[in-house]
Amino acid sequence: MIIRRANAADAETLSALSRDTFTETFGHLYAPADLRDYLDASYAPARYAAQMEEQGCALWLLEDEGRARGYVMAGPCKLPHAGVRPGDMELMRLYVHRELQNGGHGARLFAQAMEWIAANGPASCWLGVWSENLGAQRFYQRHGFTKVGEYLYEVGNASDLEFIFRRDME
């Protein structure tokens, strides 16, 4: 499998991949209407195209013979934490199809994004992770992230407790 930098032409692919991976991981948590509305608002192709045009935002696709199997997204930090400083970056999304998890593919995507983040010189890298995703929390802790806060993440009428993690890059 290869990892390549995504571009605006990949917006439809990223949208479909996001919908699939989010639904297979979290879809059971939400009412169908809430899930549908969230997916439509959060993972619209036009949003991905705009994010790829945004200064300081980058995405990489994991592909198997041209078929998208996962992706990672990084950009300016938008998490609700008082410690976020101008120039800080966020690992915004790291999604891999379930059947490929625990095979090192997420780690490869993570390494690609962290290399890019480090090259862009922020003081800190931030991320949000669902409070009940213990595997992801352990992964990020192994890579130097520590929990520094929490907030509620809205999906329709549901509010999920998200943990905020930070890793100093200096």
N, C-alpha and C positions, 0 to 999 in steps of 0.2 A: 504494500500500500504506500502511496505517496502522499506527501503534504505539499500543498501549493497555496500561494497567496490568492485569496479570492478577489474578484473585481466586480464591477457593477453588472456585468453580464451574468453573474452567478446569483443574482437576487432571487429569482424564482426557485432555484435549487436550494438556497439557504432557507427560504420560507418553508418549502415542503419538508426539508430535513428538520427544521425547528419544530414544526407542527408534529411530525412523527415522533421525534425523540421526547419532546415535552409530554405528549399524550401517553406514550408507553411508560414513562416514568411517573408522571404525576396525575394523569387524567382521571384516575379512580378517586381522587380527592375532591373533585368538584362536580357541581350540578352541570348537566350537559349544556345548558344555555350559558352559564358562567364560563365554562371552558371554551365554547365556541367564540363568545365575544372577546375573551382574552386572546385567543389565538389570532383572531382577525385583527385586533388592534396591535398586538405586540410583534407579530411575525409576518406582517404584510410585506410583499416584495418591495414596495416603494420605500418602506422604512429601512430595509437593508441597503437599497441603492443610496439613500440619503446618508446612512451611517458610513458607507464606504467613501463617500465624498467629504465627510466631516474631517476636519483637520485633526490629526492625531489618533485616528481610529483605524484598526486593521483587523482583518479576519483571515483565517487559514482553513482550508478544507482538507479533510482526510478522504482520499479517493481510492477505490479498489476498481481497477480497470475502467476508469471514467465515472464510476458510480459513487456519489457522495455518501459517506458512512459516518461522518462526524465533523465537527468544526470547533474552533475556538475564536473568541472575539475579545479584543482589548481596546481600550480607549481612555479618554479623560474620565476621572472618577466622578460619579454622580450619586454616590451613596450618601444617605442622610446621617453624617457623623461630623461633629464639630472639629475633629482633628484633621479632616481632609484639607490639604493645602493646594493652592494653584500649582499645576504641573504634576500632581499626583495622578497615577494611572490606576485603572481598574481592570481586572480580569473579569469581564462581563458575563461571558458564557463559555462553557466547556461541555459540549454534548457529543456523546458517542452512542450509536445504536447499542441496545442492551446486549445483543449476542457477541459484541466485540469488547464489552467491558471486561476489565481485569486481564487484558491481553497486552497491555503496554501502550495501546494506541492513544488513550487519554493522556498518558505521561508524555508521549511524543508531542502531542498538540500543546500541552502545557509548557513543555520546554521551548517550543518554537515561540510561543507568545511571551514567555519570560525573557528570552534572549532579546526579542524586539523591545520589550519594556525597558530592560536594563540599558540597551543602546540609546534609548530616548531620554535617559538621565533623570527619571523622577526620584524624589526623595523616598516615596513609599508606593507600594502596590497594594491595592485593596481588593476585596471580593466579598460577595454575599453568598451564603450557603444556607439551605433549608435546615432548620434546627434538628430535624429528624433524619437528615442524610449523614449518618455517622461515618460511612465509608469515605465520603468526600471530605468530611472534616478531618479524619485521620490523614488522608492524602495531603491536604494542604498543610497540616501541622508538620508532617514529615519534611515538607519543603519550606519550612521556616515561617509560616504564617501563624499568628496568634489571634485569639478572639479578643476583640476590643469593644464590642457593642452588639446591639440587636435592634431590630425594627420590624414592623408589620408590613408584609408584602401582600398587596390586594390582588385577588383573582376573583372578579365579580363580587359576590356577596361574602366570599371567604377571605379571611385574614390569616396568613401563615406567618409564624414566627421565623424570621431569618436572622442568622448570626452574621455579624460583620467581622471579617478577618483582615489583618494588615501584616505586611512584611516590609521592613525598612530595607531600602535598596542601597543605602550609603555604606 
